[in-house]
Amino acid sequence: MAAADQLVFAPLGGVGEIGMNLSIYGLGDERRRQWLIVDCGVSFASEEHLPGVDLIVPDIRYLAGERRNIAGIVLTHAHEDHFGALFDLWPHLRVPVYATPFTAALIEAKRAGEPGAPEIEVRVVPLGGRFQVGPFDIELISMSHSIPESNALVLRTPLGTVLHTGDWKLDQTPIVGLPTDHDKLRQVGAEGVLAVVGDSTNAVRDGRSPSEADVARTLAELIAAAPARVAVTTFASNVARIRSVAEAAHAAGREVVVVGRAMERVVQVARETGYLHGVADFRGPDVYGYLPPDKVVALCTGSQGEPRAALARIARDDHPEITFGRGDRVIFSSRTIPGNEKEVSAVLNGLIDQGIEVITDRTHLVHVSGHPRIGEVEDLLRWVRPNILIPVHGEALHLSEHAAIGRRLGIPNVVSCRNGDMVQLAPGTPSIVDEIPHGRVYKDGTVLVAADSRTIADRRRLSFVGMVTVALALTEKGVLAADPEIELLGVPEHGKDGLPLADIALDAVHDTFESLPKPRRRDPDSVAEAVRRGVRGAIAQQWGKKPICHVHILTV
């Protein structure tokens, strides 16, 4: 290594927020630095704040400019907030992607279901594997999480070793997949660790996370005791939970019906990769109606209240194949992600209004988090004994509490950063040395839209005040060649005095036009601006809001 070489870290998403995880590590001097990308995730948009936006992805303009210096992308696991932006962002980078078998299979299954998705060559790495990506010597450590094959990354460099934890918890009975590899973590700690870049999601909660096996026992009891139909909704990617439901259903003499495309896709991949070995084949929604109520368990998507998912449609009683009724039981084997409370409440209330019994984690142990609580974070930091701790993967409160744990344990350097901060890890005292371009990009249909563009702001404004369109035909002499045409969109039909707002707009057009001096009537731009102001003012008097007004003038 040259004397000027540095090891740096920068998050472009996932720090100061939940979701959209994308981190980069750089090795070399400022002019010849090689980069490693870790994860490429999405965040989910709120319809209330971002109407029409499907997903939010990180702004990677900095990486696009550094494309020739990027050695590759390593995915820690296959949750959407860690790999969901891959199809949208990879075409701008076109670098090798590394993933373990389950993640690679899920990428391929997802690609097959998305028309136009890019064909990405994924280099499959075995669990616990060690491989080279550019100047980075990378080793995987298996970590328990709520999806198979979640991995921590050991990044060995000439300037020191970094442990990037990914998402994890300590669970010795995870139902599916390997438990967290305590021995390897201790071994890495004994070698010497420069820095831990670690999951902060549950650093606000005391104690330790319960085991997935505890949830399996509760589900078995609830399914066995149910008098009629049972439905379980959970995160589609939680293969351990799917297996627990299947085993509970089998013990109760029930068949499992899978409802929802995302769940079907994960089940397919889990079978291909051996994580549902020994579990009987599931049935499709088409046979649901033919099974006796006490012989079926419906495994549904929609635990977050997604309006197009199976459970939301069932709650609205508009699913074409699945119905529930009084006496049936629906188990929410999930937690509500912050921001989804309204949508989940709507589904809960819709089910309860139909007389359906709803069970959540408020009253029963039907869900456990896949993230470490304080006791588990303390264990990992004691095993690894880093010189530097950088809390990531969380909002400000989570990051602050994680940092406090590190200071309490005597870690010499605790660095608090946010998206875009470049942290120099080595050589010297760790510190934030630069800020790189970062931000959010909205996925609107099939198009990526910059967060600062007018698109979403205009759409939000439209949702509040509606729009009036006025079409005028003018002769060259400034005379109306026909009656104006008015169209109202998102505007009430009548004003406060009971008069049709379309008539008020039409009168405003005529009055404004007649009030213009004749020379100005021959200027289309002057006419358009005057009419726009006149229509907005007239409608505001009757409605209390000024709509967007577009005036189209045709010269004849």
N, C-alpha and C positions, 0 to 999 in steps of 0.2 A: 504494500500500500504506500502511496505517496504521502508526504508529510501534510499536504493540504486536504487529504481525503476526510470526509465526514460521513457519519451514519445519521440519517434524519428520518423523522416520522411526521406524517401529516394526515389528518382525517379530512375527507371531502364530504362526509355525511355520517350521521349516527352519533355525533357528540353534541350534547345539548338538545337532543331529540330522541324519540323512539322510532327506529326504522331507518331505511335508506343508508345502510352501512356500506362504506367504501373507505378504505385506508390505503395509504401508500408508504412504502419505505424506500429511501434512496441511499445509495452508496457511491462515493466518489467525490471529486471536488465540484464546485458549482458549475463548471463548464462541461464536465464529462461525467455526469452522474447517471447511474443506471437505476431504474425504478422497478419495484415489485408492487403490484396491486393485490390487495387482500379484500375479497368480496366485492359484490356489485349489486347492491340491493335497492329495493323500492320502498316508498312510503305510500300509504293509502290516503286518498284525498277525501275530505269532507264535502259532501254535496252542498251543504249550507254555505260554506265559505268559498268553495271552488266549483261552481256549477258546471257540470259537463266534463270535469276533469276525472279521468279514470285512475291515474297513478302519478306519483311524483318521483323523479329520478334525480341523481346528483348531476350538477353541472360539471362536465369533464373537459371544459375548454383548455384548462392547463395541461391535462394529460394528452389531449389531441395535439397540442403543440410539441409535446415531448414524445410523441409516438415512437420515433426511431430509437429512443433510449429505454423503452419499456420491455423488460425481459419476459413478463408474463402476468397472468391473473391466477391466483390460487383461491379457490372457494372453500371456506371452512365447513359449510353444510348447505342444505337445500331449502332453507326457509326463504320465503319471498323477500324478506328484508335484508337478505344476504346474497341472493342470486337473481332476484326477480327483474333487475334492470339489464341483465346480460344481453338479451335479444335486441334491446333498443340502443345500447351503448357500444357493444362489441364492434359493430360495423365501422365505428369511428376510430377504432384502435387496431383491430385485426392482429392480435397477439395470441400466443398459445394460452390455453385455459387448462388448469390442472384441477382434478376433482377425484374423489373416491367413487367406487362403483355405484352406490345408490344415488348419489348426486348426479353423476354422469347419466345414469339411466333416466332420472327424472327430467333432466335437461332435454334428452332426446324425445321422451314422451310428450313433454310440453311443446317442443318444436313441431312434432307431428300434428298437434292439435291447433296450431296457430298458422294460418295461411300467410305465406310471405316471410316467415321467421328465417333468419339466416342459418346456414349450415355451418356450425362451429365445430372445429376439430377439438375435441376434448381429450386430453391426455390423462388416462386413468391411472391413479396412484393407489397402491394397496393400503389398507389400514395399517397404521404404524410405519409406513414407508418413509424412506429417506431419499431425497432427490435434489438435483441442482437446477436452479432457475437463475440464469445469469450468474452474478457473483454471490448469490444467496444459497447457502447449504441449508435445506429445509427438511425437518423431520416432523411427522405427524404424531400427535398424542391423542388417543381416543378419550373423549369426554362424554359423560352422560348428558343428554338433553332430550327435548321432546320430539326428536326426529332421529332416525338412525344416522350413524356415521358423522356426528359432530366432532370436529377436530380442533385442538389447539395446535398452533404452529410454533416450532422451535426454529428460529432464524439465526443460524450461526454465520458470523462475519468476522473478518480480521479485527474489527473494532469492538467486538463483543457479541453476546448472545441475547436475543430478545425472545420472550415468550408472549405470543399473541394468543390470548385464551380462547377467542371465539365465544360462543354461547355454551354454558356448561352448568353443571351442578354436581354434587356428590351423591350418587345413588348406587348402592351396591346391588339393588334388585330392580333394574330398569325395564324388565319384561322383554324388551327387544333391544338388541345391540349390546355393545360392551359397556361395562361400568367405567367410570373415570379411572385412568391408569395412574394410581397413586405412586406406584414404584418408579415409573418413568419420570414423573414430576420431581420426585425426590432425587433421582439420579441427575436430572438436568440441574437441579439446585446445587448439587454437590460439585458439578462442573464449574459453576459460577454463572450467574445470570445478571446481565447488565440492566435489563428493563423488563417489566411486565406491563403489557397493554391489555387491560382487563375489563371484563363484563361488570357493569355497575347496576344492572336492572333491579336487583333485589337487595341492594346494599342498605336499604332503609328498613329492612325487616330483621328482627332478632331471631336467633336460633338457627335451625336448619330446615331445609325443605323436606316435606314428607316424601316417601318413595312412591314410584309409579305402582308398585305392588299393593300399596295401601288403597289406592284408587280402584285397582282391579277387584279387591275384596268387596268394596262398597258397591261397585257396579253389579257384581254377582248377586249380592243380597237384594238390591233394588229390582233387578230383572227377575229373579226367582219369585219375589213376592208380588209382582205386578198382576192384577186380576185380568187385565185385557191387553190391548196393544201397548208396545213400548217403542219409543223412539229415543235415540241418543244422538245428540249433535256435539261435534268436537271439531278441532282444527283438522282439516283434511290430511295434513302431513303427519299427524301424530299416529304413527304405525303401532306403537305400543298400546295406545288407547283402542285402536281398531282391533288389535289382537285380543285385548281384554274383553271387549264387547262380544267378540266372536266366541270366546271360550265361555263367557257367562251365558250367552244364548244357547250354546250347545248343552251346557249343564242343565238348563231349564227346559230343554226340549223344544227350542225355538229355532227358526231359520232366520238368517240375516239377509235383509234386502238393502242394497246400497242405492242411495238416492242422491244424485248430484255428480256432475262430470268431474269436478276436481277430486272428489273422493274415489271415483272409479279409476282415475288415472293413477293415484297413489297406490291403490290396492293392486293394480296391474304391476307397477314397478316393484312393490314389496314382494309380490309373488315371484317375479323374475329374479330378484336378488336374494331370495330365501328367507325373508323376514316373516312370512306367513306360512312357513313350512308346517304341514300337519293340520292346517286350518281348512275346513271344508269350503268348497266353492260357495260364494255368495250368490244370491238371486238378484234379478233385475226388477225394477219397479213394475213391470208388466204382470208379474205373478202376485204382487202384493194383495190385490183384492180377492184372490182365490185362497189365501191362507187364513185359517181361523185366527181370531184376535189373540188367543193365548198361545199361538204358535209362531209369532213373528216379532222380530226386532228390526226396526228401520234405522239404518245408520245414515244420517243426513248431514249435508253441508248447511251452512248458514248460521253458525254459532255467533257470528258478529252482526247479525241482523241484515246482511247483504240483501237488498230488495229483490234481486233476481235469483237468489239461492233457494234451495228446496224448502227449507224450513219457513222462510218468510212467505212463500207462496202457500204453504200449508196453513200458516196462521191466518192468511187472507182468504182461505178456503177456495183458492183458484188453481191448485195443482191438478193437472189432468189425470194423475193416477193414484195419488196418495191422499187419503183423508184420515183425520182423527175425529174422535167424538167424546162425549161425556164418559168419564171413567178410564180413558186412556192416560198414559203417563209419558211425559217428555222430560228427558234428563239433559240438562245443559252441562256437559262434561268439558267445561272451558271457563275462561275468564273473559270479561269484557275489556277489550283493548281501549285505553283512554281515547275519547273522541267518538266512540261507537255507542255510547250509552243510550242515545235517543232511539237509534235503530233497533238495538236489542230490546229496549223496553216496549217498543211497538210490537215486536214479535211475541214477547212474553204476554202482553195484554191481549193480543189477538187469540192466543191459545187459551188463556184463562177464560176469556169471554165465551169460548166454545165448550166450557166445562171440563177442560183437560187439566190434569194434575201436572204442575211444573215443578221440577226439582233442580235446584242450583247449588253452587258451592257455599251459599249462605247457610244452608242447613245440613248439608251432607258433604263428606269428603269425596267429591266426584271430580275434582280437578286438583292437580299440583302444578306448580310452575316448573319450567325447565331451567331456571336461573338460580344462582347461589344466594342464600341468605348470609347474614353477617358471619355466623360461625364457620360456614364453608369458605368464605373469602379469607377469613383469618387462617384457616388450615392451609390453603394453597400458598398464601404469602409466607407462612412459616416454613413450608417445605422448600420453596424456591429461593427465598431470601434475596430479592433483587436489590440493586443499588437505586433503581428508579422505578416509580409506579406512575403510570398514566391511566387514569380512569376514563373509560369510553363506554359506549353503548348505554346511554341513559340521558335523562333530562337533568337540568341543573341540580336538583335536589339529590338525585341518585349519585351524580358525579361527586358532589360535595361530601356526601356520607361515605363514599368509597375512599376518597382522599383522607377523610378523618380516620378511617380504619388503618390506612397505611401509616399515618403519622403516629397513631397510638402504638403500632407495632414497631416503631423505630426505623422505618425505611428512610434512608438518608435523604432522598430527593423525591418529592411528590410534585408532579407537574400537572397543573390544571390547564387544559387547552380547550379550544372550540374548533368547529369546522373551519378549515382554511389556515389554521396556525401550523407553521412548520417548526417542529421541535428538534433541536440538535441533541442527539443522544450521546454522541462521542465524536471527537475527544473532548475533554474538559467537562466543566459543570453543565448539566443539561439546562437548556433554556429555549424559549421561543425566539427564533432568529429571523423569521420572515412570515409574511402572510401571502398566500397564493390565491389566485382567483377561485371562487367557489360559489355555490348557490344551489338553486332548485330549478328544475325544468319540469314542465307539466306535460303529461301524455294526454292529449286531447284527441280521442278517436285513435287514428293511426299516426298522428302528427305530434312531434315534440315542439312545445311552445315555450319560449323564454318566460320566466316568471315576471319580468318587468315589461312584457309586451302589453299592448292595450286589449288583447283578446279577452282575457278573463275579467278584467276590470269593466270592459264594456258589457260583457254578458251579465255580470253582477248588477250593473246599473240597470240593464234591461229588466232584470227580475224585480227591481224595486219600482220603476217608473213607467215601464212599457214604452211603446213607440207609436208615433203617428207618421204616416207617409202621405205626402201631398204631391199629386202630379198635375202640372199645368202645361197647357199648350199655348204658346205666345206667337203672335205674328211679328214680322220685322218692325212693324209700327208700334208694338207694345200693346196690342189688343188681345184679350183672351179669345182664343179660337174655339174653345169648347168649355163646358162646365168643368170645374176642377174635380178631380177624383180624390177621395179621402179614404184611407184605411187605418183602422185602429187595431193595435196588437198589444194585449196585456193592459188595456185601459178600460175602466168601467164603462158600461153602456150609457149610464145616466149620471149627471152631476148632482150637486147638493139640492138644486131647485127642481130636480126631476126631469130636466131637459136632456135630450140625447146629446152626448158629447160629440158625436159625429156632426150633428147640425151646428153645434157651437163652433167646431173647427172650421166648417164650411163657411159660416158667416164671418169668422175671423179672416179667412182667406180673402173673401170679397171686400170686406171693410179695409183690410190692409192694402190691398191692391188699388182700391179706389182712392186711398189717401196719398198714394205716391204721386209726386209730380210726373207729368207725362214723359219728360226726358229719361227719368229713372226707370219707367216701365219698359223701356227698350233695352235695359241692361239686365240680362238674366241673373247675374250674380247679385245685383242689388235687390231684385224682386225676391230671389230665393231667401236671402238673409232677412229681409223685412217680413216675409210670410212666416218664416221659421219662428221669429220672435213673437209675432202676433198670435200664432196658433198656440205656442207654449204658454203665453200669458193668459189667453182666454180660457184655456183648459185649467190652468192653475187656479183661476178664480172660482171655478166650479168644483174642482177636485182637491185642491190643496197640494198638488204635486205637479212638477213640470216634466212632461214626458220628453224623451228623445224625439226630435222631429227632423225628418229627412224630406227635403223638397226637391223634386225632380222637374226640370223645365225642358220641354221640347219646343224648339223654335221651328215654326212652319211658315 
